[in-house]
Amino acid sequence: MTLRRRPPRPKAAVLVLHGGQETSERPARPWQLAALRMSPVVRAVIAGLPYDDVLVAQVRYRLRGWNGGRADPARDTLRALDALAELTGPVPTVLLGHSMGGRAALRAAGHPQVHGVVALAPWWPPGEPVEQTAGRHIVALHGERDHVTSPTETADCVRRARDAGAARSGMAVIAGGDHGMLRRHGLWHHTAAALVAHLLDPGSAPDRLPEGCYGVGEFPVL
């Protein structure tokens, strides 16, 4: 776990998870494109925090791949959450993950520290477990033109999480958005930051997504 912002007495935390590969035993490195892609997102999140006492950290994976049933990044995320609990005590934590990081965040949603998950272009294949999302807030953003992960599969997972008892489960589609969050990058970054702020403090940071994002029909396009 790499700390990006460490207040003296954190009252909440954000844990950021980058993407990776389906299968790879190569060591993960902080200069990988998948990790660097999250830097502007982290800056936006820090700038948009609702109060000063929020710790922001990034998970350091051991390996680049998900690696089948081993689900290595999910295991790394749970270890990071345990370390975070030792550092801060029991504070509400939002997991913010892109692509494979979104899958790791969803898998780790049942950890006692986790209050909610914000997933960006997540890799949520059919049948991805959702029982652990009960009582948690789950929100996904997915690009309309994503050819790496599937907006349709993300929508299905959001609906299944709702049925499994998620406190609130929703999704918005980024018009023209791609998997790397390059097209309309400002909207990606600022919307992600606003969602994190809202989950941490809904009273002072209202949800910027349309109410339809949490409805039962087609998810809105931004």
C-alpha positions, 0 to 999 in steps of 0.5 A: 500500500502506497500512501498518497495523502495521510492526515494525522487522524484519518476519519475515512479512507480511499483505496485506489486500485489500478488495472492489470491483465487476465493472466500474468506472473510478472511483478507489478511495477508503479511505472506500468501504464495501468498504474500511471493511468490512475494518477490524474484520478487520484489527484482529482479525488484528493482535490474533491475530498469533502473534508481534510481528514481522509487518507488516500492510498493505492494498492501495490499488487504483487503480480500484474495478473488476475490469474484465475481462481487465485484472484491475486489482486483481490487478495492483495486488496484484502491485505491492504485493507487489513493494513489500513485498519491497523493504521487508521482503526475502523474508518469508512473506506471507499474502494476506487478501482479501474478495470481489473482493479474494479473486479478486485474492489468488488471482491473485497467489498465484504471487508469490514472497512469497506463502505462503498465501491466506485468502479471505472470500466470494471472487468466484471465477467458473467457470474462474478460473485455479488453476495459480499456487496450486501449493505455496501454502496456500489457505483460503476461508470463505463465507457460507451465505446469500451472494447476491452470490458463490457458495459452490458456485463457491468450493468448485469452485475450492478443489478445483481448486486442490488438484488443481493442487498447492496445499500445502493447500486447504480451505473452511468454510461460515459458517452463516447468513453473508452476503456482507458478513460482518455476520451472525455477524461475530465468527465471520468476524473471529476465524476469519479471524484464526486462519487467518492466525496458523496459516499464519504459525506453525502450531506455536504457532497450531493450525488451528481448522477441522475436518479435514473442511474439507480433505477430499474430501467436502462442506465443513463448516458452522460 
